Amino acid sequence: MLYLLVGGYIFHTLEMPNDCKNIQEKYKKSQKVNQMVQWIQNGNLTDFQKKNITELLKEIDELFRLDDSNIHISDLGGLIPPNCTHVELKWNFASSLLFAFTAITTIGYGNLSPDTVLGKLICLVYCLLGIPINAFFITSIGSYFQGKLKKFMSRWSNGSETKVFFMKIIFQVLIYLILGPLLFILVPALVLIHIEVEWSYLEAIYFSFITLTTIGFGDLVPGKSLETLNRLGNWEYVYLAGILIWGIFGLCYLSMIMSAMQN
């Protein structure tokens, strides 16, 4: 956890100034476009032309939304330029911490990546050290819990050898294929849909599975939606801590399954 905190702080410190600069530049460009559109709209246009300009404005606004810049042409004009606040920044401390976690666990959502040369170099070194540390940590916890399960099953000595064998198989199926998915995918998905307001239950299950299997497509990322961040408020870091703890123990569960299959 300390390694994650240090990594999050380093990436936040390195990437934030460049991130802020990009936000200011995007604002200036969008303001220029808005001024041009307003200038055209104030000209001698027919109703049909004005309608087309309005549609164009909506399309441009949608492009800004897809770009995750949090700048919308329809909102510009007399508004104060962005101040690189926590919500506006891509590289705020919370997202930097999540980036560090997804980097060393090889989940790699891909929605965030270093832009600066120094940030990329630090990322290489951080992952070169962090991936083996994380693998050892996850494997150790997984082995510990698997050892507890084996010790528990070793007490089953009553009955024939065949009966004991099948009892152990059934018990492991219940643990690995029923209880595990329930605790690490189905139940967390129920929690996620109450926080990530735009997600359906199926999307939450999909996110949980893609994350714990370290596929990490990045099409769904926790805490990315502006509406979610506004709802969480000061609870954002509590939510992030929950995601990290869930991710760590979920990966340990996956490690247990792999080890059980090898055995």
Rosetta blueprint (number, residue, H / E / L):
1 M L
2 L H
3 Y H
4 L H
5 L H
6 V H
7 G H
8 G H
9 Y H
10 I H
11 F H
12 H H
13 T H
14 L H
15 E H
16 M H
17 P H
18 N H
19 D H
20 C H
21 K H
22 N H
23 I H
24 Q H
25 E H
26 K H
27 Y H
28 K H
29 K H
30 S H
31 Q H
32 K H
33 V H
34 N H
35 Q H
36 M H
37 V H
38 Q H
39 W H
40 I H
41 Q H
42 N L
43 G L
44 N L
45 L L
46 T L
47 D H
48 F H
49 Q H
50 K H
51 K H
52 N H
53 I H
54 T H
55 E H
56 L H
57 L H
58 K H
59 E H
60 I H
61 D H
62 E H
63 L H
64 F H
65 R H
66 L H
67 D L
68 D L
69 S L
70 N L
71 I L
72 H L
73 I H
74 S H
75 D H
76 L L
77 G L
78 G L
79 L L
80 I L
81 P L
82 P L
83 N L
84 C L
85 T L
86 H L
87 V L
88 E L
89 L L
90 K L
91 W L
92 N L
93 F H
94 A H
95 S H
96 S H
97 L H
98 L H
99 F H
100 A H
101 F H
102 T H
103 A H
104 I H
105 T L
106 T L
107 I L
108 G L
109 Y L
110 G L
111 N L
112 L L
113 S L
114 P L
115 D L
116 T L
117 V H
118 L H
119 G H
120 K H
121 L H
122 I H
123 C H
124 L H
125 V H
126 Y H
127 C H
128 L H
129 L H
130 G H
131 I H
132 P H
133 I H
134 N H
135 A H
136 F H
137 F H
138 I H
139 T H
140 S H
141 I H
142 G H
143 S H
144 Y H
145 F H
146 Q H
147 G H
148 K H
149 L H
150 K H
151 K H
152 F H
153 M H
154 S L
155 R L
156 W L
157 S L
158 N L
159 G L
160 S L
161 E H
162 T H
163 K H
164 V H
165 F H
166 F H
167 M H
168 K H
169 I H
170 I H
171 F H
172 Q H
173 V H
174 L H
175 I H
176 Y H
177 L H
178 I H
179 L H
180 G H
181 P H
182 L H
183 L H
184 F H
185 I H
186 L H
187 V H
188 P H
189 A H
190 L H
191 V H
192 L H
193 I H
194 H H
195 I H
196 E L
197 V L
198 E L
199 W L
200 S L
201 Y H
202 L H
203 E H
204 A H
205 I H
206 Y H
207 F H
208 S H
209 F H
210 I H
211 T H
212 L H
213 T L
214 T L
215 I L
216 G L
217 F L
218 G L
219 D L
220 L L
221 V L
222 P L
223 G L
224 K L
225 S L
226 L H
227 E H
228 T H
229 L H
230 N H
231 R H
232 L H
233 G H
234 N H
235 W H
236 E H
237 Y H
238 V H
239 Y H
240 L H
241 A H
242 G H
243 I H
244 L H
245 I H
246 W H
247 G H
248 I H
249 F H
250 G H
251 L H
252 C H
253 Y H
254 L H
255 S H
256 M H
257 I H
258 M H
259 S H
260 A H
261 M H
262 Q H
263 N L
